[in-house]
Amino acid sequence: MIWRVPLAALAGLALFAASHYESEIAEWRRQREDALKRDGGWLTVAGLFWLHEGPNRFGKDPGNDIVLPDGPAQAGVFELHENKVTVKMDGQTRELWPDSADVAKAGRLSLFVIRRSGKYGIRLKDPDSQYRRDFHGIEYYPAMEEYRVTAKFVAQPTKIPILNILGQTEPMESPGYVVFHLNGQELRLRAVLEEAAAKQLFFIFRDQTSGKETYAAGRFLYSDLPDTLDKGGQVVLDFNKAYNPPCAFTPYATCPLPPPENRLAVKVEAGEKKYGH
């Protein structure tokens, strides 16, 4: 006896799968916006000050090297000496490691050290930032499963120069590239690793919507690592999760720009659209 699944049942299964996927993307987007808005999120980044060699005084007084919107008139001193940053506050001196969770507090403000292309700066986070107060949500393309594609990962480890929005260039480790089909074309994107122990592939890309419907500098996308990073394999690219870099939300981020090989000659009408204040 041959069992046949009624067409209505098949249609119901397809509708359930589509609805489940749309719910997954909606939840991802909710978490994404929550992360932007939370204390310490990118919407709280309200300043970036590059340090000069020697003492850099900071506080609310206009006479400081770094003038803050809150805290004491003379909050303390950042000292840059031979690629080492220390902070002196309340009679105590301690080292601050760049691009770490080490923080100096002044009033409601949090101050972190960053390092970019050999330069050291102070990133200011303000929970009362104008960018946080004025945030009005993100506009998205409708979630479409055809923009969730399986790609072939080709292992080709190398270092590539990545330019950031400030015009600085830093090398990043690239374990290889992916090949996939989208809108009837075979395309490829080169992946980079944000750190040696990264658990995801990171893609920085532009497409034919960039500067029109989406953020001009490009967008970000992550995928899981293939089972064998050194031998290749398959990965899933879900462009419905393509999102704006932090520079779309604050002028004080130092976002990386897409390498030349990641400028796609197709429209990727999925993920986040451009954000405007």
DAWO-V414531 format. One line per field, one symbol per residue. psi: psi as a letter, one per 30 degrees, with the letter a starting at -180 (. if undefined). A space follows every 10 residues. Layout:
psi->???
This chain:
psi->kkkkkkeeee eeeeeeeeee eeeeeeeeee eeeeeeflkf lfffjglkkk klkakjklaf kfflejklfl alejeakkkj jhgkklkjkh gkklkkkkha fkkkkjbflk klklkjhfkk lkkkkjfgke eeefkglkkl lkkkffgjlk lkkjkiklkk kjklffgkkk kkkjfalkkl kkhgkkllkk llkflegkgl kkkjllaffk fdflkefall klllllejef faaklkjjff gklklffffk gglikllkle fgjkglkiil aklkkk.
